[in-house]
Amino acid sequence: MTFQLALIVIICGLAIATNGAGKPITCCQQTSRQPIKGRITGYIFQEEALPCVKAVIFYSNGKIICSNPKMPWVKTKIERFESSQ
């Protein structure tokens, strides 16, 4: 009985860790407050859906940066990117 319970707990833990679909979670689970110094090549908005947080995902120099959409520098970065397009 104890073995079966332990096995069920392990299986449930693995299902949660892989988002239930056998895939690792691929979203921003936290954001950075640090301004991005590099050139932005694109961005998307991510809505909150646990474990993912509300974020602006910037693409810069081949990297993905998760940023807090409430930060003033994030809004400025988006405005500058849009005006350059």
C-alpha positions in Angstrom: 0.0 0.0 0.0 2.8 2.5 0.9 4.7 1.6 -2.3 1.6 2.2 -4.4 1.0 5.6 -2.7 4.6 6.6 -3.3 4.4 5.6 -6.9 1.2 7.6 -7.4 2.8 10.7 -5.9 5.9 10.3 -8.1 3.8 9.9 -11.3 1.6 13.0 -10.3 4.8 15.0 -9.7 6.2 14.1 -13.1 2.9 15.0 -14.8 2.8 18.4 -13.2 6.5 19.1 -13.9 6.0 18.3 -17.6 2.8 20.4 -17.8 0.7 17.2 -18.2 1.5 16.9 -21.9 4.9 15.3 -21.7 6.6 18.6 -22.6 8.6 20.9 -20.4 7.1 24.2 -19.5 8.2 26.8 -22.0 7.0 30.2 -20.7 8.2 33.0 -18.5 7.8 31.9 -14.9 9.5 35.1 -13.6 10.5 38.4 -15.0 13.6 40.6 -15.0 13.6 44.2 -13.8 16.9 44.9 -15.6 16.5 47.1 -18.7 17.6 45.5 -22.0 20.6 47.2 -23.5 20.7 45.3 -26.8 18.7 45.8 -30.0 15.2 44.4 -29.9 14.3 42.2 -32.9 10.7 41.4 -31.7 8.4 40.9 -28.7 5.2 39.2 -27.7 2.9 39.6 -24.7 2.4 36.6 -22.4 -0.8 36.4 -20.3 -0.8 34.9 -16.9 -1.7 31.2 -16.8 0.0 29.4 -13.9 2.9 28.6 -13.7 3.5 31.3 -16.4 3.4 35.0 -15.3 2.2 38.1 -17.2 5.2 39.3 -19.2 6.6 40.9 -22.3 8.9 38.6 -24.0 11.6 40.4 -25.9 13.8 38.9 -28.5 17.3 40.4 -28.6 20.6 39.1 -30.0 19.2 35.5 -30.2 18.1 35.6 -26.6 14.7 35.6 -25.0 14.2 38.1 -22.1 11.1 37.9 -19.9 10.3 41.4 -18.7 7.7 42.9 -16.3 5.1 44.8 -18.4 4.5 47.3 -15.7 8.1 48.7 -15.8 8.3 52.1 -17.5 11.4 51.0 -19.5 9.4 48.1 -21.0 6.7 50.4 -22.4 9.4 52.7 -23.8 11.2 49.8 -25.5 8.0 48.7 -27.1 7.2 52.2 -28.3 10.7 52.6 -29.8 10.5 49.3 -31.5 7.1 50.0 -33.0 8.2 53.4 -34.3 11.2 51.9 -36.0 9.1 49.3 -37.9 
